[in-house]
Amino acid sequence: QGRKEMLAHLGGVCMAVLPSAVYVPTYFEMLRKRDPQGVSPGVSLLLLISSIHRIQFWWGKRFTQVLLWQSVVMATIQLLLLRLSCLLRAGGFVEIPQGRGAEVARVQGRALAWGIA
């Protein structure tokens, strides 16, 4: 019985995370190359909007929480990809050396710290 529950939870986590996990290497490749060509902003925006719609639909007609979490994870990943793509297209990207590991984008002469701006 306990093994079945553990496998069910593991399956749920995999269903929620794995569809979005394919975009993680793309994100790090864009960071490494400092090149926004790794992702199409239109596709990211479309996936973000569809995930948001599915989250909104959940409020009206509840479905499994695994699918809800899948949408939340996908929306988060697509938002991060979109932001990175826009920052790279807007004018460069530099890292804070030996800091908290936060990246800073230099856009039109001012620095925007991730999570702060």
Secondary structure as GFF3:
##gff-version 3
##sequence-region A 1 117
A	DSSP	alpha_helix	2	21	.	.	.	ID=ss1
A	DSSP	alpha_helix	24	33	.	.	.	ID=ss2
A	DSSP	three_ten_helix	36	38	.	.	.	ID=ss3
A	DSSP	alpha_helix	41	60	.	.	.	ID=ss4
A	DSSP	alpha_helix	65	91	.	.	.	ID=ss5
A	DSSP	beta_strand	94	95	.	.	.	ID=ss6
A	DSSP	beta_strand	103	107	.	.	.	ID=ss7
A	DSSP	beta_strand	110	113	.	.	.	ID=ss8
###
